[in-house]
Amino acid sequence: MIGKELINQIQEIRKSKVVAYITGDRPFFATARIAEDAVRPLYEHLLSIGKNKKIDLFLYSRGGDVSIPWRIVSMFREFCDEFSVIVSYKAHSAATLISLGADRILMGKKAELGPIDPTLVKTTAGGTALSRQEISVEDVNSYISFLREKANINDQSALAQMLSILANNLTPLTLGAVNRQSSHIRLVARKLLLSRKEKLEEEKINSIIETLTERIYSHGHAIGRKEAKEIGLSIKMPDKQLEETSWNLYLKYEDFLKLNEPLDPLVILTGREEQHLENIHIGVIESENKTHVFPIQVDLKRKRQVSPNLQINLNLTLNLPPSIRPENIPQNTQQIVQQMVNQAARNLQPLVQQEIIRQSPEIGLDMKIYGGRWQKHNQE
């Protein structure tokens, strides 16, 4: 049980059923995102609470896969007549898309929505490593608009030359993916807005979509509830009791996921060469009957520049006192002593090797994250 008591209180206030979906953003690497793997456990929670007149989704997320919001919203609508989203703090990007599909968005004083301009992740192989490049779809569109509108480049040959520079950096296939992603995000936003009980005029739908994709120029811009209402979203400001209860529920999840406790690898590895971290929770799905959590395991290790041909040979000699002559020592005793010296050399060799590695120049950090999956909380 993490926040079930507060969930029950919100249900009493709202006369609804509540499902909480939290993806953590704990610095530096304990972060989660809205993704397909959450759809199945969310469905379990909906099956558990059954068909209801009103269902509220308590949402906290910095974003994620933009193909998932439609799946979540359409699934929730199968279980209720009225679907609302409660935002106490952050509901950015893909979380904002989910909110677009709600009949009401209940936003507290600290609540934030965000632009829905998508980011395309390009992965390339280089040697033995993979590199990730994040490309803002709207940055590409903005570049083309800049050439035409700000730089006044209308000559077709000059425009083609500037676009060829873009193509050389992103490749035609990537540009095609950018265009497809741009069209997809607008289609998803439109479908979500049209799914609401209260139908919007086409002009208003277009205005909302254009504002959230193009007119807000910074992806990090936080849209408060007053601005969200001006944009045309169906915003409801909760009363004092609901606002306080919802904020306290967020604080429960903030504490459980340790969102204010950065996991800085350099701090964790202070005085150590490597460290294993167990059960770092990065997500929660919870309702009155169930709790799912998403724990990960992390291995951290300093990367050092060590000669690939490092070989260590230890030759230990035993210096006897002058009063003891080797020929006077019994043969079996000599054998036992020699065995002890050889064993000591074998034991020292890895210790010496570890010390040489430890004193070698540090060139980076190896981090392995694994074992992540949604599972029932063991405190239920």
TORKOL-4160 file (C-alpha; in steps of 0.2 Angstrom, whole numbers, padded with zeros to 4 digits, m for minus):
380
<pt num="1" X="0000" Y="0000" Z="0000"/>
<pt num="2" X="0007" Y="0017" Z="m0005"/>
<pt num="3" X="m0007" Y="0029" Z="m0008"/>
<pt num="4" X="m0023" Y="0019" Z="m0006"/>
<pt num="5" X="m0030" Y="0028" Z="0009"/>
<pt num="6" X="m0028" Y="0045" Z="m0001"/>
<pt num="7" X="m0035" Y="0036" Z="m0017"/>
<pt num="8" X="m0051" Y="0031" Z="m0007"/>
<pt num="9" X="m0052" Y="0049" Z="0000"/>
<pt num="10" X="m0052" Y="0056" Z="m0018"/>
<pt num="11" X="m0065" Y="0043" Z="m0023"/>
<pt num="12" X="m0076" Y="0049" Z="m0009"/>
<pt num="13" X="m0074" Y="0067" Z="m0014"/>
<pt num="14" X="m0076" Y="0064" Z="m0033"/>
<pt num="15" X="m0089" Y="0050" Z="m0032"/>
<pt num="16" X="m0078" Y="0041" Z="m0044"/>
<pt num="17" X="m0065" Y="0027" Z="m0045"/>
<pt num="18" X="m0047" Y="0032" Z="m0046"/>
<pt num="19" X="m0032" Y="0024" Z="m0055"/>
<pt num="20" X="m0015" Y="0032" Z="m0052"/>
<pt num="21" X="m0001" Y="0031" Z="m0065"/>
<pt num="22" X="0016" Y="0038" Z="m0061"/>
<pt num="23" X="0032" Y="0037" Z="m0071"/>
<pt num="24" X="0046" Y="0043" Z="m0061"/>
<pt num="25" X="0059" Y="0056" Z="m0066"/>
<pt num="26" X="0072" Y="0054" Z="m0052"/>
<pt num="27" X="0089" Y="0061" Z="m0058"/>
<pt num="28" X="0101" Y="0055" Z="m0065"/>
<pt num="29" X="0095" Y="0038" Z="m0072"/>
<pt num="30" X="0080" Y="0031" Z="m0062"/>
<pt num="31" X="0068" Y="0038" Z="m0075"/>
<pt num="32" X="0053" Y="0030" Z="m0083"/>
<pt num="33" X="0042" Y="0035" Z="m0097"/>
<pt num="34" X="0024" Y="0031" Z="m0103"/>
<pt num="35" X="0026" Y="0015" Z="m0113"/>
<pt num="36" X="0017" Y="0000" Z="m0120"/>
<pt num="37" X="0021" Y="m0011" Z="m0105"/>
<pt num="38" X="0009" Y="m0001" Z="m0094"/>
<pt num="39" X="m0006" Y="m0005" Z="m0104"/>
<pt num="40" X="m0008" Y="m0022" Z="m0097"/>
<pt num="41" X="m0007" Y="m0018" Z="m0079"/>
<pt num="42" X="m0018" Y="m0003" Z="m0081"/>
<pt num="43" X="m0031" Y="m0015" Z="m0089"/>
<pt num="44" X="m0030" Y="m0026" Z="m0073"/>
<pt num="45" X="m0034" Y="m0011" Z="m0062"/>
<pt num="46" X="m0049" Y="m0007" Z="m0073"/>
<pt num="47" X="m0055" Y="m0025" Z="m0073"/>
<pt num="48" X="m0053" Y="m0024" Z="m0054"/>
<pt num="49" X="m0064" Y="m0009" Z="m0051"/>
<pt num="50" X="m0076" Y="m0013" Z="m0065"/>
<pt num="51" X="m0088" Y="m0002" Z="m0075"/>
<pt num="52" X="m0092" Y="0015" Z="m0067"/>
<pt num="53" X="m0100" Y="0031" Z="m0071"/>
<pt num="54" X="m0084" Y="0041" Z="m0067"/>
<pt num="55" X="m0066" Y="0036" Z="m0068"/>
<pt num="56" X="m0052" Y="0048" Z="m0064"/>
<pt num="57" X="m0034" Y="0045" Z="m0069"/>
<pt num="58" X="m0021" Y="0052" Z="m0057"/>
<pt num="59" X="m0007" Y="0056" Z="m0068"/>
<pt num="60" X="0012" Y="0061" Z="m0066"/>
<pt num="61" X="0024" Y="0059" Z="m0080"/>
<pt num="62" X="0037" Y="0068" Z="m0090"/>
<pt num="63" X="0031" Y="0060" Z="m0106"/>
<pt num="64" X="0035" Y="0045" Z="m0117"/>
<pt num="65" X="0029" Y="0035" Z="m0132"/>
<pt num="66" X="0016" Y="0046" Z="m0141"/>
<pt num="67" X="0007" Y="0030" Z="m0148"/>
<pt num="68" X="0002" Y="0025" Z="m0131"/>
<pt num="69" X="m0010" Y="0039" Z="m0125"/>
<pt num="70" X="m0024" Y="0034" Z="m0138"/>
<pt num="71" X="m0023" Y="0016" Z="m0132"/>
<pt num="72" X="m0024" Y="0021" Z="m0113"/>
<pt num="73" X="m0039" Y="0034" Z="m0116"/>
<pt num="74" X="m0049" Y="0022" Z="m0127"/>
<pt num="75" X="m0047" Y="0008" Z="m0114"/>
<pt num="76" X="m0052" Y="0019" Z="m0100"/>
<pt num="77" X="m0068" Y="0024" Z="m0109"/>
<pt num="78" X="m0073" Y="0006" Z="m0111"/>
<pt num="79" X="m0075" Y="0006" Z="m0092"/>
<pt num="80" X="m0084" Y="0023" Z="m0089"/>
<pt num="81" X="m0096" Y="0036" Z="m0095"/>
<pt num="82" X="m0085" Y="0051" Z="m0089"/>
<pt num="83" X="m0067" Y="0050" Z="m0090"/>
<pt num="84" X="m0056" Y="0064" Z="m0081"/>
<pt num="85" X="m0038" Y="0066" Z="m0078"/>
<pt num="86" X="m0031" Y="0073" Z="m0061"/>
<pt num="87" X="m0015" Y="0083" Z="m0063"/>
<pt num="88" X="m0006" Y="0089" Z="m0047"/>
<pt num="89" X="0011" Y="0092" Z="m0054"/>
<pt num="90" X="0019" Y="0086" Z="m0070"/>
<pt num="91" X="0009" Y="0079" Z="m0085"/>
<pt num="92" X="0021" Y="0083" Z="m0100"/>
<pt num="93" X="0021" Y="0078" Z="m0118"/>
<pt num="94" X="0013" Y="0060" Z="m0120"/>
<pt num="95" X="0004" Y="0064" Z="m0103"/>
<pt num="96" X="m0003" Y="0080" Z="m0110"/>
<pt num="97" X="m0009" Y="0069" Z="m0125"/>
<pt num="98" X="m0018" Y="0058" Z="m0112"/>
<pt num="99" X="m0026" Y="0073" Z="m0104"/>
<pt num="100" X="m0032" Y="0079" Z="m0121"/>
<pt num="101" X="m0044" Y="0064" Z="m0121"/>
<pt num="102" X="m0052" Y="0068" Z="m0104"/>
<pt num="103" X="m0069" Y="0075" Z="m0102"/>
<pt num="104" X="m0061" Y="0086" Z="m0088"/>
<pt num="105" X="m0043" Y="0090" Z="m0083"/>
<pt num="106" X="m0043" Y="0094" Z="m0065"/>
<pt num="107" X="m0027" Y="0104" Z="m0062"/>
<pt num="108" X="m0020" Y="0110" Z="m0046"/>
<pt num="109" X="m0011" Y="0126" Z="m0043"/>
<pt num="110" X="0006" Y="0117" Z="m0046"/>
<pt num="111" X="0000" Y="0107" Z="m0061"/>
<pt num="112" X="0009" Y="0108" Z="m0077"/>
<pt num="113" X="0005" Y="0102" Z="m0095"/>
<pt num="114" X="0017" Y="0103" Z="m0109"/>
<pt num="115" X="0019" Y="0105" Z="m0128"/>
<pt num="116" X="0016" Y="0089" Z="m0138"/>
<pt num="117" X="0029" Y="0091" Z="m0151"/>
<pt num="118" X="0037" Y="0074" Z="m0153"/>
<pt num="119" X="0055" Y="0069" Z="m0152"/>
<pt num="120" X="0062" Y="0056" Z="m0164"/>
<pt num="121" X="0076" Y="0045" Z="m0157"/>
<pt num="122" X="0089" Y="0040" Z="m0170"/>
<pt num="123" X="0101" Y="0026" Z="m0164"/>
<pt num="124" X="0117" Y="0023" Z="m0174"/>
<pt num="125" X="0131" Y="0010" Z="m0171"/>
<pt num="126" X="0148" Y="0016" Z="m0169"/>
<pt num="127" X="0161" Y="0002" Z="m0166"/>
<pt num="128" X="0155" Y="m0008" Z="m0151"/>
<pt num="129" X="0143" Y="0005" Z="m0144"/>
<pt num="130" X="0126" Y="0013" Z="m0149"/>
<pt num="131" X="0124" Y="0031" Z="m0149"/>
<pt num="132" X="0107" Y="0040" Z="m0147"/>
<pt num="133" X="0102" Y="0056" Z="m0156"/>
<pt num="134" X="0086" Y="0065" Z="m0151"/>
<pt num="135" X="0078" Y="0075" Z="m0165"/>
<pt num="136" X="0064" Y="0087" Z="m0161"/>
<pt num="137" X="0051" Y="0085" Z="m0175"/>
<pt num="138" X="0046" Y="0103" Z="m0173"/>
<pt num="139" X="0064" Y="0109" Z="m0174"/>
<pt num="140" X="0065" Y="0102" Z="m0192"/>
<pt num="141" X="0049" Y="0110" Z="m0197"/>
<pt num="142" X="0055" Y="0127" Z="m0188"/>
<pt num="143" X="0071" Y="0126" Z="m0198"/>
<pt num="144" X="0061" Y="0125" Z="m0215"/>
<pt num="145" X="0050" Y="0139" Z="m0209"/>
<pt num="146" X="0065" Y="0150" Z="m0204"/>
<pt num="147" X="0072" Y="0148" Z="m0222"/>
<pt num="148" X="0056" Y="0154" Z="m0230"/>
<pt num="149" X="0049" Y="0167" Z="m0217"/>
<pt num="150" X="0064" Y="0174" Z="m0208"/>
<pt num="151" X="0079" Y="0172" Z="m0220"/>
<pt num="152" X="0067" Y="0176" Z="m0235"/>
<pt num="153" X="0075" Y="0162" Z="m0245"/>
<pt num="154" X="0062" Y="0159" Z="m0259"/>
<pt num="155" X="0073" Y="0155" Z="m0273"/>
<pt num="156" X="0070" Y="0136" Z="m0277"/>
<pt num="157" X="0088" Y="0132" Z="m0280"/>
<pt num="158" X="0094" Y="0141" Z="m0264"/>
<pt num="159" X="0081" Y="0133" Z="m0254"/>
<pt num="160" X="0086" Y="0116" Z="m0261"/>
<pt num="161" X="0104" Y="0119" Z="m0257"/>
<pt num="162" X="0099" Y="0123" Z="m0239"/>
<pt num="163" X="0088" Y="0108" Z="m0238"/>
<pt num="164" X="0102" Y="0097" Z="m0244"/>
<pt num="165" X="0112" Y="0103" Z="m0229"/>
<pt num="166" X="0098" Y="0096" Z="m0218"/>
<pt num="167" X="0097" Y="0080" Z="m0228"/>
<pt num="168" X="0116" Y="0077" Z="m0226"/>
<pt num="169" X="0114" Y="0078" Z="m0207"/>
<pt num="170" X="0098" Y="0068" Z="m0205"/>
<pt num="171" X="0097" Y="0057" Z="m0221"/>
<pt num="172" X="0081" Y="0057" Z="m0232"/>
<pt num="173" X="0074" Y="0042" Z="m0222"/>
<pt num="174" X="0076" Y="0051" Z="m0206"/>
<pt num="175" X="0067" Y="0066" Z="m0213"/>
<pt num="176" X="0053" Y="0055" Z="m0219"/>
<pt num="177" X="0051" Y="0048" Z="m0202"/>
<pt num="178" X="0051" Y="0066" Z="m0195"/>
<pt num="179" X="0037" Y="0070" Z="m0207"/>
<pt num="180" X="0027" Y="0055" Z="m0203"/>
<pt num="181" X="0029" Y="0058" Z="m0184"/>
<pt num="182" X="0023" Y="0076" Z="m0186"/>
<pt num="183" X="0008" Y="0070" Z="m0195"/>
<pt num="184" X="0005" Y="0056" Z="m0182"/>
<pt num="185" X="0005" Y="0067" Z="m0167"/>
<pt num="186" X="m0008" Y="0079" Z="m0175"/>
<pt num="187" X="m0019" Y="0064" Z="m0179"/>
<pt num="188" X="m0018" Y="0057" Z="m0162"/>
<pt num="189" X="m0021" Y="0074" Z="m0154"/>
<pt num="190" X="m0037" Y="0076" Z="m0165"/>
<pt num="191" X="m0043" Y="0058" Z="m0161"/>
<pt num="192" X="m0041" Y="0061" Z="m0142"/>
<pt num="193" X="m0050" Y="0078" Z="m0143"/>
<pt num="194" X="m0064" Y="0070" Z="m0153"/>
<pt num="195" X="m0066" Y="0056" Z="m0140"/>
<pt num="196" X="m0073" Y="0068" Z="m0127"/>
<pt num="197" X="m0091" Y="0069" Z="m0122"/>
<pt num="198" X="m0092" Y="0087" Z="m0126"/>
<pt num="199" X="m0089" Y="0090" Z="m0144"/>
<pt num="200" X="m0078" Y="0104" Z="m0150"/>
<pt num="201" X="m0079" Y="0114" Z="m0165"/>
<pt num="202" X="m0066" Y="0110" Z="m0179"/>
<pt num="203" X="m0058" Y="0128" Z="m0178"/>
<pt num="204" X="m0055" Y="0125" Z="m0159"/>
<pt num="205" X="m0048" Y="0108" Z="m0162"/>
<pt num="206" X="m0036" Y="0115" Z="m0175"/>
<pt num="207" X="m0031" Y="0129" Z="m0163"/>
<pt num="208" X="m0027" Y="0118" Z="m0148"/>
<pt num="209" X="m0017" Y="0106" Z="m0159"/>
<pt num="210" X="m0007" Y="0120" Z="m0168"/>
<pt num="211" X="m0004" Y="0129" Z="m0151"/>
<pt num="212" X="0003" Y="0113" Z="m0142"/>
<pt num="213" X="0014" Y="0107" Z="m0157"/>
<pt num="214" X="0020" Y="0123" Z="m0165"/>
<pt num="215" X="0016" Y="0139" Z="m0156"/>
<pt num="216" X="0024" Y="0135" Z="m0140"/>
<pt num="217" X="0042" Y="0135" Z="m0145"/>
<pt num="218" X="0051" Y="0127" Z="m0130"/>
<pt num="219" X="0048" Y="0109" Z="m0127"/>
<pt num="220" X="0051" Y="0112" Z="m0108"/>
<pt num="221" X="0038" Y="0126" Z="m0107"/>
<pt num="222" X="0026" Y="0122" Z="m0092"/>
<pt num="223" X="0008" Y="0126" Z="m0096"/>
<pt num="224" X="m0001" Y="0131" Z="m0080"/>
<pt num="225" X="m0020" Y="0129" Z="m0078"/>
<pt num="226" X="m0024" Y="0147" Z="m0083"/>
<pt num="227" X="m0014" Y="0146" Z="m0099"/>
<pt num="228" X="m0022" Y="0128" Z="m0103"/>
<pt num="229" X="m0039" Y="0136" Z="m0101"/>
<pt num="230" X="m0034" Y="0150" Z="m0113"/>
<pt num="231" X="m0028" Y="0137" Z="m0125"/>
<pt num="232" X="m0046" Y="0130" Z="m0125"/>
<pt num="233" X="m0043" Y="0114" Z="m0115"/>
<pt num="234" X="m0057" Y="0108" Z="m0103"/>
<pt num="235" X="m0049" Y="0113" Z="m0087"/>
<pt num="236" X="m0058" Y="0112" Z="m0070"/>
<pt num="237" X="m0050" Y="0119" Z="m0054"/>
<pt num="238" X="m0052" Y="0108" Z="m0039"/>
<pt num="239" X="m0059" Y="0114" Z="m0023"/>
<pt num="240" X="m0047" Y="0115" Z="m0008"/>
<pt num="241" X="m0051" Y="0098" Z="m0001"/>
<pt num="242" X="m0048" Y="0089" Z="m0017"/>
<pt num="243" X="m0032" Y="0100" Z="m0021"/>
<pt num="244" X="m0025" Y="0096" Z="m0004"/>
<pt num="245" X="m0029" Y="0077" Z="m0005"/>
<pt num="246" X="m0022" Y="0076" Z="m0023"/>
<pt num="247" X="m0006" Y="0085" Z="m0018"/>
<pt num="248" X="m0004" Y="0073" Z="m0003"/>
<pt num="249" X="m0006" Y="0058" Z="m0014"/>
<pt num="250" X="0008" Y="0065" Z="m0026"/>
<pt num="251" X="0019" Y="0067" Z="m0011"/>
<pt num="252" X="0016" Y="0049" Z="m0006"/>
<pt num="253" X="0023" Y="0044" Z="m0023"/>
<pt num="254" X="0037" Y="0057" Z="m0023"/>
<pt num="255" X="0043" Y="0049" Z="m0007"/>
<pt num="256" X="0041" Y="0031" Z="m0013"/>
<pt num="257" X="0050" Y="0034" Z="m0029"/>
<pt num="258" X="0063" Y="0046" Z="m0020"/>
<pt num="259" X="0061" Y="0059" Z="m0034"/>
<pt num="260" X="0070" Y="0072" Z="m0024"/>
<pt num="261" X="0085" Y="0061" Z="m0021"/>
<pt num="262" X="0097" Y="0061" Z="m0036"/>
<pt num="263" X="0106" Y="0045" Z="m0040"/>
<pt num="264" X="0122" Y="0053" Z="m0046"/>
<pt num="265" X="0134" Y="0039" Z="m0051"/>
<pt num="266" X="0150" Y="0049" Z="m0046"/>
<pt num="267" X="0143" Y="0051" Z="m0029"/>
<pt num="268" X="0138" Y="0033" Z="m0027"/>
<pt num="269" X="0155" Y="0027" Z="m0033"/>
<pt num="270" X="0164" Y="0038" Z="m0021"/>
<pt num="271" X="0178" Y="0027" Z="m0014"/>
<pt num="272" X="0172" Y="0012" Z="m0024"/>
<pt num="273" X="0176" Y="0004" Z="m0041"/>
<pt num="274" X="0159" Y="m0003" Z="m0043"/>
<pt num="275" X="0142" Y="m0004" Z="m0035"/>
<pt num="276" X="0126" Y="m0014" Z="m0037"/>
<pt num="277" X="0109" Y="m0006" Z="m0033"/>
<pt num="278" X="0094" Y="m0016" Z="m0030"/>
<pt num="279" X="0075" Y="m0012" Z="m0032"/>
<pt num="280" X="0076" Y="0005" Z="m0038"/>
<pt num="281" X="0058" Y="0009" Z="m0041"/>
<pt num="282" X="0054" Y="0020" Z="m0056"/>
<pt num="283" X="0035" Y="0018" Z="m0058"/>
<pt num="284" X="0019" Y="0015" Z="m0049"/>
<pt num="285" X="0001" Y="0010" Z="m0055"/>
<pt num="286" X="m0012" Y="0010" Z="m0041"/>
<pt num="287" X="m0030" Y="0009" Z="m0037"/>
<pt num="288" X="m0041" Y="0004" Z="m0022"/>
<pt num="289" X="m0038" Y="m0014" Z="m0025"/>
<pt num="290" X="m0021" Y="m0016" Z="m0032"/>
<pt num="291" X="m0003" Y="m0009" Z="m0033"/>
<pt num="292" X="0010" Y="m0012" Z="m0046"/>
<pt num="293" X="0028" Y="m0006" Z="m0046"/>
<pt num="294" X="0042" Y="m0005" Z="m0058"/>
<pt num="295" X="0059" Y="m0009" Z="m0050"/>
<pt num="296" X="0075" Y="m0010" Z="m0059"/>
<pt num="297" X="0093" Y="m0016" Z="m0055"/>
<pt num="298" X="0108" Y="m0005" Z="m0059"/>
<pt num="299" X="0127" Y="m0010" Z="m0060"/>
<pt num="300" X="0139" Y="0005" Z="m0060"/>
<pt num="301" X="0158" Y="0003" Z="m0063"/>
<pt num="302" X="0172" Y="0014" Z="m0066"/>
<pt num="303" X="0180" Y="0013" Z="m0084"/>
<pt num="304" X="0199" Y="0014" Z="m0083"/>
<pt num="305" X="0212" Y="0014" Z="m0097"/>
<pt num="306" X="0222" Y="m0002" Z="m0094"/>
<pt num="307" X="0234" Y="m0010" Z="m0105"/>
<pt num="308" X="0225" Y="m0025" Z="m0114"/>
<pt num="309" X="0241" Y="m0035" Z="m0112"/>
<pt num="310" X="0242" Y="m0033" Z="m0093"/>
<pt num="311" X="0252" Y="m0048" Z="m0086"/>
<pt num="312" X="0258" Y="m0049" Z="m0068"/>
<pt num="313" X="0271" Y="m0062" Z="m0063"/>
<pt num="314" X="0275" Y="m0063" Z="m0044"/>
<pt num="315" X="0291" Y="m0071" Z="m0038"/>
<pt num="316" X="0291" Y="m0072" Z="m0020"/>
<pt num="317" X="0307" Y="m0077" Z="m0011"/>
<pt num="318" X="0309" Y="m0082" Z="0008"/>
<pt num="319" X="0324" Y="m0074" Z="0017"/>
<pt num="320" X="0329" Y="m0085" Z="0031"/>
<pt num="321" X="0338" Y="m0078" Z="0047"/>
<pt num="322" X="0357" Y="m0080" Z="0045"/>
<pt num="323" X="0357" Y="m0093" Z="0059"/>
<pt num="324" X="0346" Y="m0105" Z="0049"/>
<pt num="325" X="0354" Y="m0114" Z="0034"/>
<pt num="326" X="0343" Y="m0120" Z="0021"/>
<pt num="327" X="0352" Y="m0137" Z="0020"/>
<pt num="328" X="0348" Y="m0140" Z="0038"/>
<pt num="329" X="0329" Y="m0138" Z="0035"/>
<pt num="330" X="0320" Y="m0155" Z="0033"/>
<pt num="331" X="0314" Y="m0159" Z="0015"/>
<pt num="332" X="0296" Y="m0160" Z="0019"/>
<pt num="333" X="0297" Y="m0143" Z="0029"/>
<pt num="334" X="0305" Y="m0135" Z="0013"/>
<pt num="335" X="0291" Y="m0142" Z="0003"/>
<pt num="336" X="0277" Y="m0135" Z="0015"/>
<pt num="337" X="0286" Y="m0118" Z="0015"/>
<pt num="338" X="0287" Y="m0118" Z="m0004"/>
<pt num="339" X="0269" Y="m0122" Z="m0006"/>
<pt num="340" X="0264" Y="m0108" Z="0006"/>
<pt num="341" X="0275" Y="m0096" Z="m0004"/>
<pt num="342" X="0267" Y="m0101" Z="m0020"/>
<pt num="343" X="0249" Y="m0100" Z="m0013"/>
<pt num="344" X="0253" Y="m0082" Z="m0006"/>
<pt num="345" X="0259" Y="m0077" Z="m0024"/>
<pt num="346" X="0243" Y="m0084" Z="m0031"/>
<pt num="347" X="0233" Y="m0074" Z="m0018"/>
<pt num="348" X="0242" Y="m0058" Z="m0021"/>
<pt num="349" X="0242" Y="m0058" Z="m0040"/>
<pt num="350" X="0223" Y="m0053" Z="m0041"/>
<pt num="351" X="0225" Y="m0040" Z="m0027"/>
<pt num="352" X="0240" Y="m0032" Z="m0036"/>
<pt num="353" X="0230" Y="m0033" Z="m0053"/>
<pt num="354" X="0216" Y="m0024" Z="m0045"/>
<pt num="355" X="0227" Y="m0010" Z="m0037"/>
<pt num="356" X="0235" Y="m0007" Z="m0054"/>
<pt num="357" X="0218" Y="m0006" Z="m0062"/>
<pt num="358" X="0212" Y="0006" Z="m0048"/>
<pt num="359" X="0227" Y="0018" Z="m0051"/>
<pt num="360" X="0225" Y="0018" Z="m0070"/>
<pt num="361" X="0217" Y="0034" Z="m0078"/>
<pt num="362" X="0198" Y="0034" Z="m0077"/>
<pt num="363" X="0190" Y="0037" Z="m0094"/>
<pt num="364" X="0172" Y="0035" Z="m0091"/>
<pt num="365" X="0158" Y="0025" Z="m0082"/>
<pt num="366" X="0149" Y="0009" Z="m0087"/>
<pt num="367" X="0131" Y="0008" Z="m0082"/>
<pt num="368" X="0120" Y="m0007" Z="m0084"/>
<pt num="369" X="0101" Y="m0006" Z="m0080"/>
<pt num="370" X="0091" Y="m0022" Z="m0081"/>
<pt num="371" X="0077" Y="m0032" Z="m0073"/>
<pt num="372" X="0063" Y="m0019" Z="m0076"/>
<pt num="373" X="0045" Y="m0025" Z="m0077"/>
<pt num="374" X="0028" Y="m0021" Z="m0069"/>
<pt num="375" X="0025" Y="m0032" Z="m0054"/>
<pt num="376" X="0013" Y="m0033" Z="m0039"/>
<pt num="377" X="0019" Y="m0023" Z="m0024"/>
<pt num="378" X="0025" Y="m0035" Z="m0011"/>
<pt num="379" X="0018" Y="m0025" Z="0003"/>
<pt num="380" X="0000" Y="m0029" Z="m0002"/>
